[in-house]
Amino acid sequence: MSKENTQILNQRREKADALSDLGVNLYSNGFKPDNRIKELIPKGEHLAAETLDETNYTYSIAGRIMSMRKFGKAAFFHLVDSSGRIQVYIKKDALGDEIFSSFKKWDIGDIVGIEGKLFKTKTGELSVLADKLVMISKSLRPLPEKFHGLTDVETRYRQRYVDLIVTPQSRETFKKRVEIVRLIREFLSNRGFMEVETPMMHSVPGGATAKPFKTHHNALDMELFLRIAPELYLKRLLVGGFERVFEINRNFRNEGLSTRHNPEFTMLEFYQAYATYHDLMELTEEMISWLCDEVNDTMEIEYQGTRVNLAPPWKRMTMDEALTEVAGIDAADLADDEKVLSLAREKGIQLEEQAGPGKAKTELFELLVEEKLIDPTFITAYPTEVSPLARRNEENPDVTDRFELFVTGRELANAFSELNDPIDQRQRFQKQIDEKGNDDEIHSVLDEDFVRALEYGMPSAAGEGIGIDRLVMLLTDSPSIRDVILFPHLKPEVPKEQKKKKKKKSV
């Protein structure tokens, strides 16, 4: 901590001590505001400059002081609550000597309650003339300087509470996130989907290929895993007779961090019996375009300087078509397994010895095509080799009835017609385990109970997962996943003094 910040902290603590000596309760618990600031705005619109509200009605509001101008016997400050911002005017002769004297030791950042009447100043700014002022919570730390805000990105993520206080855009992003999730629930519920909850601790991790977080249940003396996906439990519900289910779920993957990856993230997964992946393409297109229009009043948005049109219809291409049209690979080469494998190696792709052409095509797609798909594009016909849970295409068993949705060069959704043949499913699980080899990053165990569930009979169905965090990034023009997660994972905080010592040693 700098000497300047230490000095400010000491000054604030001295003020707090002085207020306590005056008998001021710094953390009172009795003030209950009757109004929110946004309610006051329309009630004072009719007032002319330098006019007091003739109704003589007294309003009661509470919030945080965000700016302050003190004069001899009067002061102005701006008060902010979760709904808005308004100016407050206080006078010594209205409050009395005792309260006004204590106010001189109040600071920006303090949370206060006021009661008063509406009026407009000379400049026409709607304000509250306070006749009661209460300290609710004394702020012992200064807020960031208002013109620069919280400029250090890591501090914004680490001290999200400060970021929300001083950065209106952050508040709006998270309000919009809440609205997006609410609308998703509304959209699916209106179409007969039932929201369910499935376990977050699994004895066998499944539903995706990823390294799980491990934990231990003491009473049962067994190893458990934080879920990497809820898929296999949701499909058990299809077996049980729930034909349309969804879950907005937290998933955990013990892998790297980036602008698009957080170890703990939110997914929407939904499953519909007697549907195919074609049905889910239609539903996905309808849902996301509607969401965008609801939260942004348009289907054409800007994401990090690039215009993106989410209005239907969206483009559809098979993976082979995308490799030909976007990456310029000859269609005849894609039909030749050896040429595909050779081309992947030429591009510097490291393939396992047992990898086939399906894996090579997928790697080529991720390298050469993915980042170029800006407007929403459905990529279909994924190789069976990389789709262990998807139904094989009946005309071409080398590919599956699967799609992934790409927008702004990144995957947003993954869906397929579900595999419901228990024999085929067991074989694919076993192949996945065999191909894992010595890769300890992936925990592969055959889920016998899931196969048993399929043996009872699961209806034909289609299922999908949509990354909520990435969807919110898109609809709020946020560059990093950390901008849309309230408390993203970070390395432990290192004091600045230690950072300086490390820099000196490295020099």
C-alpha positions in Angstrom: 0.0 0.0 0.0 1.3 3.4 -1.0 2.1 6.1 1.7 -0.7 8.2 0.2 -3.3 5.5 0.6 -2.1 4.7 4.1 -2.5 8.4 5.0 -6.0 8.5 3.6 -7.0 5.3 5.5 -5.6 6.8 8.7 -7.5 10.1 8.1 -10.8 8.1 7.6 -10.2 6.1 10.8 -9.6 9.2 12.7 -12.8 10.7 11.4 -14.7 7.5 12.4 -13.2 7.7 15.9 -14.2 11.3 16.2 -17.8 10.5 15.1 -18.0 7.7 17.6 -16.8 10.1 20.3 -19.7 12.4 19.3 -22.1 9.5 19.8 -22.8 8.8 16.1 -23.7 5.1 15.4 -21.4 4.4 12.4 -23.3 1.2 11.5 -26.9 1.8 12.4 -29.6 -0.7 11.6 -32.9 1.1 11.9 -33.3 3.2 8.8 -35.8 1.7 6.3 -36.2 3.7 3.0 -39.7 3.9 1.6 -38.6 4.9 -1.9 -36.0 4.1 -4.5 -34.3 6.9 -6.3 -35.8 6.0 -9.7 -39.3 6.5 -8.3 -38.5 10.2 -7.5 -37.4 11.2 -11.0 -40.9 11.3 -12.6 -42.4 12.9 -9.6 -40.2 15.9 -9.9 -40.1 16.3 -13.7 -42.8 19.0 -13.7 -40.9 21.3 -11.3 -39.4 24.5 -12.6 -35.9 25.7 -11.6 -35.6 27.0 -8.0 -39.0 25.5 -7.2 -39.9 23.3 -4.2 -42.5 20.5 -4.6 -45.8 22.1 -3.4 -47.2 18.8 -2.4 -44.9 19.0 0.6 -44.5 15.2 0.4 -41.5 13.7 2.3 -39.5 11.0 0.5 -37.2 8.5 2.2 -34.2 7.1 0.4 -30.9 5.4 1.2 -27.7 4.9 -0.8 -24.0 5.6 -1.1 -22.5 9.1 -1.4 -20.6 9.3 -4.7 -19.7 13.0 -4.8 -19.7 15.9 -2.4 -19.4 19.7 -2.3 -19.3 21.3 1.1 -19.8 25.0 1.8 -20.0 27.0 5.1 -23.5 26.2 6.2 -24.7 23.9 3.4 -23.6 21.0 1.2 -24.5 19.1 -1.9 -23.9 15.4 -2.5 -25.0 12.8 -5.0 -26.6 9.7 -3.6 -26.7 6.4 -5.6 -28.8 3.3 -4.9 -29.3 0.3 -7.1 -31.9 2.1 -9.2 -30.3 5.5 -9.9 -28.7 8.7 -8.8 -30.0 12.0 -7.3 -28.6 15.1 -5.8 -29.2 15.9 -2.1 -29.0 19.4 -0.6 -28.5 19.8 3.2 -28.6 23.1 5.2 -27.4 23.6 8.8 -30.6 25.4 9.8 -32.7 22.5 8.5 -30.7 19.7 10.1 -29.6 21.4 13.3 -26.1 22.1 14.6 -25.3 18.6 15.9 -26.1 16.6 12.7 -24.5 19.2 10.4 -21.4 19.3 12.5 -21.0 15.5 12.3 -21.6 15.7 8.6 -18.4 17.6 8.2 -16.6 14.3 9.0 -18.6 12.2 6.5 -16.9 11.0 3.3 -17.6 9.9 -0.3 -18.4 6.2 -0.1 -20.4 6.5 3.1 -23.9 4.8 3.0 -26.5 7.1 4.4 -30.3 7.5 4.7 -32.2 10.7 4.1 -35.7 12.1 4.3 -36.7 15.2 2.5 -38.7 17.0 -0.2 -38.1 17.4 -3.9 -37.0 20.6 -5.5 -35.0 21.9 -8.5 -31.9 23.9 -8.3 -31.0 27.0 -10.3 -29.5 24.8 -13.0 -32.7 22.7 -13.1 -31.2 19.6 -11.4 -33.8 17.6 -9.5 -32.7 17.3 -5.9 -33.9 16.4 -2.4 -33.9 19.0 0.3 -33.0 16.9 3.3 -34.6 17.4 6.7 -33.2 14.2 8.2 -29.8 12.5 7.7 -28.7 9.2 9.1 -25.3 7.4 8.9 -25.9 3.8 8.0 -22.3 2.6 7.2 -19.1 4.5 7.4 -16.7 3.8 4.6 -13.1 3.4 5.9 -11.5 3.1 2.4 -11.6 5.7 -0.3 -13.3 4.9 -3.7 -11.2 5.2 -6.9 -10.9 8.7 -8.3 -14.1 9.3 -10.3 -12.5 10.4 -13.6 -10.4 7.3 -13.9 -12.4 4.7 -12.0 -10.9 1.3 -11.3 -8.4 1.2 -14.2 -6.4 -1.9 -13.1 -8.2 -4.9 -14.7 -7.0 -7.4 -12.1 -8.2 -5.2 -9.3 -11.6 -4.9 -11.0 -12.0 -8.7 -11.0 -10.4 -9.2 -7.5 -12.4 -6.4 -5.9 -15.6 -6.7 -7.8 -17.5 -5.0 -5.0 -15.5 -1.8 -5.8 -15.9 -2.3 -9.5 -19.7 -2.4 -9.1 -19.7 0.7 -7.0 -17.8 2.9 -9.4 -18.3 1.3 -12.9 -21.8 1.8 -14.3 -21.1 -0.5 -17.2 -20.2 -3.4 -15.0 -23.4 -3.0 -13.1 -25.4 -2.9 -16.4 -23.5 -6.0 -17.7 -24.5 -8.1 -14.6 -28.1 -6.8 -14.6 -28.3 -7.9 -18.2 -26.9 -11.3 -17.4 -29.6 -11.8 -14.8 -32.2 -10.7 -17.4 -30.8 -13.1 -20.0 -31.0 -16.1 -17.7 -34.6 -15.1 -16.7 -35.6 -14.9 -20.3 -34.0 -18.3 -21.1 -36.1 -19.9 -18.4 -39.2 -18.1 -19.8 -38.5 -19.2 -23.3 -38.0 -22.9 -22.5 -40.8 -23.1 -19.9 -43.2 -21.6 -22.5 -42.3 -24.5 -24.8 -43.0 -27.2 -22.3 -39.5 -27.7 -20.8 -39.2 -28.5 -17.1 -36.3 -27.1 -15.1 -34.5 -29.7 -13.0 -31.5 -30.0 -10.7 -29.0 -32.8 -11.0 -26.0 -33.7 -8.8 -22.9 -31.5 -8.7 -20.8 -34.3 -7.2 -20.4 -37.4 -9.3 -18.9 -40.7 -8.5 -18.1 -41.2 -12.3 -17.3 -38.0 -14.3 -19.0 -38.0 -17.6 -20.8 -36.0 -20.3 -17.7 -34.4 -21.6 -14.0 -35.0 -22.0 -12.2 -32.9 -19.4 -10.0 -33.1 -16.3 -12.3 -33.0 -13.2 -11.8 -31.5 -9.8 -11.6 -34.3 -7.1 -12.9 -34.3 -3.6 -13.5 -37.0 -0.9 -16.6 -37.9 1.0 -15.6 -38.8 4.5 -18.7 -40.5 5.7 -18.9 -42.7 2.5 -15.1 -42.9 2.3 -15.3 -42.5 -1.5 -13.7 -40.3 -4.2 -16.1 -37.8 -5.8 -15.7 -35.4 -8.7 -17.2 -32.0 -9.3 -19.3 -32.4 -12.4 -17.9 -31.5 -15.8 -21.3 -31.8 -17.4 -24.9 -32.8 -16.3 -25.6 -34.6 -19.6 -25.8 -38.2 -18.4 -28.1 -37.4 -15.5 -30.4 -35.3 -17.7 -30.6 -38.2 -20.2 -31.5 -40.5 -17.3 -34.5 -38.3 -16.9 -35.5 -38.9 -20.5 -35.4 -42.6 -19.7 -37.6 -41.9 -16.6 -40.3 -40.2 -18.8 -39.6 -36.5 -18.5 -39.7 -35.6 -22.2 -38.4 -32.0 -22.1 -35.9 -31.0 -19.4 -33.3 -28.3 -18.9 -30.8 -27.2 -16.3 -28.9 -24.0 -15.9 -25.9 -25.5 -14.2 -22.5 -24.9 -12.8 -19.7 -27.0 -14.3 -16.1 -27.4 -13.1 -13.1 -28.3 -15.3 -9.6 -28.5 -13.9 -8.0 -26.9 -16.9 -6.5 -23.6 -18.1 -7.8 -20.1 -17.8 -8.2 -17.7 -20.7 -10.5 -14.9 -21.9 -13.0 -17.7 -22.8 -12.3 -20.2 -20.1 -12.9 -20.2 -16.3 -12.6 -23.4 -14.2 -16.1 -22.8 -12.9 -18.6 -21.8 -15.5 -22.4 -21.8 -16.3 -24.1 -23.9 -19.0 -27.6 -24.3 -20.2 -28.3 -27.9 -21.1 -31.6 -29.1 -22.4 -33.0 -32.3 -23.9 -36.1 -32.9 -26.0 -37.6 -36.4 -26.6 -38.7 -37.3 -30.2 -36.6 -34.4 -31.6 -33.5 -34.3 -33.9 -30.6 -31.9 -34.0 -32.4 -30.2 -36.9 -35.2 -29.3 -34.4 -32.7 -27.9 -32.0 -31.1 -25.7 -34.7 -34.4 -24.1 -35.3 -35.0 -23.7 -31.5 -31.5 -22.3 -30.9 -31.8 -19.8 -33.7 -35.2 -18.6 -32.5 -34.1 -18.4 -28.8 -30.8 -16.5 -29.2 -32.1 -14.0 -31.8 -35.1 -13.4 -29.5 -32.9 -12.9 -26.5 -30.7 -10.5 -28.4 -33.7 -8.4 -29.4 -35.2 -8.5 -25.9 -32.0 -7.2 -24.1 -30.6 -5.0 -26.9 -33.7 -3.9 -28.8 -32.0 -5.1 -32.0 -30.8 -8.3 -33.6 -27.8 -6.6 -35.1 -25.1 -5.8 -32.5 -21.5 -4.8 -32.3 -19.0 -7.2 -30.6 -15.5 -5.7 -30.0 -15.8 -3.5 -33.1 -17.3 -6.1 -35.4 -20.9 -6.0 -36.6 -22.8 -9.3 -35.9 -26.2 -10.0 -37.4 -28.2 -12.5 -35.3 -31.4 -12.2 -37.3 -32.5 -15.5 -38.7 -31.9 -17.5 -40.9 -28.4 -18.5 -39.9 -25.9 -20.2 -42.2 -25.5 -24.0 -42.1 -22.5 -25.9 -43.3 -21.1 -29.4 -42.8 -17.5 -29.6 -41.5 -16.3 -30.7 -44.9 -18.0 -27.8 -46.6 -16.5 -25.4 -44.1 -13.0 -26.8 -44.7 -13.5 -26.4 -48.4 -15.3 -23.0 -48.5 -13.4 -21.2 -45.7 -10.1 -23.0 -45.5 -9.7 -23.8 -49.2 -9.0 -27.5 -48.8 -9.8 -29.5 -51.9 -12.9 -31.7 -51.4 -11.1 -34.7 -53.0 -8.3 -34.4 -50.4 -10.9 -34.4 -47.6 -12.2 -37.7 -48.9 -8.8 -39.3 -48.7 -7.9 -40.4 -45.1 -4.2 -40.4 -45.7 -4.2 -36.9 -47.3 -6.2 -35.5 -44.4 -3.8 -36.9 -41.8 -0.8 -35.7 -43.8 -2.3 -32.2 -44.2 -2.9 -32.0 -40.5 0.7 -32.8 -39.7 1.9 -30.3 -42.4 0.0 -27.6 -40.5 1.9 -28.5 -37.3 -1.0 -30.4 -35.6 0.2 -32.9 -33.1 -1.9 -36.1 -33.5 -1.9 -39.1 -31.2 -0.7 -42.3 -32.9 -4.2 -43.8 -32.8 -5.9 -40.6 -34.2 -7.9 -41.1 -37.3 -9.0 -38.7 -40.1 -12.0 -37.5 -38.1 -9.7 -36.2 -35.4 -7.5 -34.6 -38.0 -10.4 -32.9 -39.7 -11.6 -31.5 -36.4 -8.2 -30.1 -35.6 -7.9 -28.6 -39.1 -11.3 -27.0 -38.6 -10.3 -25.5 -35.3 -7.1 -24.2 -36.7 -8.2 -22.9 -40.1 -11.9 -22.2 -40.0 -13.3 -21.5 -36.5 -12.0 -17.9 -36.0 -13.4 -16.8 -39.4 -17.0 -17.6 -38.5 -18.3 -14.2 -37.4 -22.0 -14.2 -38.1 -23.8 -17.2 -36.5 -23.0 -20.4 -38.3 -24.1 -24.0 -37.6 -21.4 -26.5 -38.4 -22.8 -30.0 -38.8 -21.7 -33.6 -39.7 -19.0 -33.9 -37.0 -16.8 -37.0 -37.3 -18.0 -40.0 -35.1 -14.5 -40.3 -33.9 -14.8 -37.0 -31.9 -18.5 -37.4 -30.9 -18.8 -40.3 -28.4 -22.3 -39.5 -27.3 -23.9 -38.5 -30.6 -26.0 -40.6 -32.9 -24.3 -41.8 -36.1 -25.8 -40.5 -39.3 -27.8 -43.2 -40.9 -26.5 -42.5 -44.4 -22.9 -42.0 -43.4 -21.8 -43.7 -40.2 -18.4 -41.9 -40.2 -20.2 -38.7 -39.1 -22.8 -37.9 -36.5 -26.1 -35.9 -36.4 -24.4 -33.1 -34.5 -23.9 -29.4 -34.8 -21.9 -26.7 -33.1 -22.8 -23.1 -33.3 -20.1 -20.5 -33.9 -20.4 -16.7 -33.5 -17.6 -14.2 -33.5 -15.1 -17.0 -34.1 -15.9 -19.0 -31.0 -18.1 -22.0 -30.1 -21.3 -21.0 -28.4 -23.4 -24.2 -28.5 -23.0 -27.9 -29.0 -25.9 -30.3 -29.8 -26.7 -33.6 -31.4 -29.3 -36.2 -31.9 -28.7 -38.5 -28.9 -27.3 -42.0 -29.0 -29.8 -44.3 -27.3 -28.4 -47.7 -28.4 -26.9 -49.1 -25.2 -24.6 -51.5 -27.1 -23.2 -48.8 -29.3 -22.8 -46.5 -26.3 -20.9 -49.1 -24.3 -18.5 -49.7 -27.3 -17.9 -45.9 -27.7 -17.3 -45.4 -24.0 -14.8 -48.3 -24.1 -13.0 -46.9 -27.2 -12.8 -43.5 -25.4 -11.1 -45.2 -22.4 -8.7 -47.2 -24.7 -7.7 -44.1 -26.6 -7.0 -42.2 -23.5 -3.7 -44.1 -23.1 -1.5 -42.6 -20.4 -3.2 -39.2 -20.4 -3.8 -38.7 -16.7 -5.4 -35.4 -17.4 -8.6 -37.2 -18.5 -10.5 -39.4 -16.0 -12.2 -42.1 -18.1 -14.4 -44.7 -16.4 -17.2 -46.5 -18.0 -20.5 -45.3 -16.5 -22.2 -48.7 -16.0 -25.3 -47.1 -14.5 -25.9 -44.9 -17.5 -25.6 -47.8 -19.9 -28.0 -49.7 -17.6 -30.4 -46.8 -17.9 -30.2 -46.9 -21.7 -31.0 -50.6 -21.6 -34.4 -49.8 -20.1 -35.0 -47.7 -23.3 -34.5 -44.0 -23.9 -36.7 -42.3 -26.5 -35.1 -40.8 -29.6 -34.0 -37.3 -28.5 -31.8 -34.3 -29.2 -29.8 -32.4 -26.6 -27.8 -29.2 -26.4 -25.4 -27.3 -24.3 -25.0 -23.5 -24.5 -22.3 -21.6 -22.7 -24.2 -18.9 -20.7 -21.0 -17.0 -19.9 -20.0 -16.8 -23.6 -23.6 -15.9 -24.6 -23.6 -13.0 -22.1 -20.2 -11.9 -23.4 -21.7 -11.7 -26.9 -24.8 -9.9 -25.9 -23.0 -7.4 -23.6 -20.0 -6.7 -25.9 -17.6 -8.0 -23.1 -14.1 -9.0 -24.3 -13.3 -11.5 -21.5 -15.3 -14.2 -19.6 -14.1 -12.6 -16.4 -16.1 -9.5 -17.3 -19.3 -11.5 -17.1 -18.5 -13.6 -14.0 -19.0 -11.7 -10.8 -16.1 -13.4 -9.0 -13.8 -15.1 -11.5 -11.0 -17.3 -10.3 -7.6 -15.6 -9.8 -4.2 -16.4 -8.5 -3.7 -15.5 -4.8 -3.2 -11.8 -4.3 0.5 -10.8 -3.9 1.2 -7.6 -1.9 2.7 -4.9 -4.0 5.8 -4.8 -1.8 6.5 -8.5 -2.7 5.9 -7.8 -6.4 8.6 -5.1 -6.3 11.0 -7.4 -4.6 10.5 -10.1 -7.2 11.1 -7.5 -10.0 14.3 -6.3 -8.4 15.6 -9.9 -8.0 14.8 -10.7 -11.7 16.7 -7.6 -12.8 
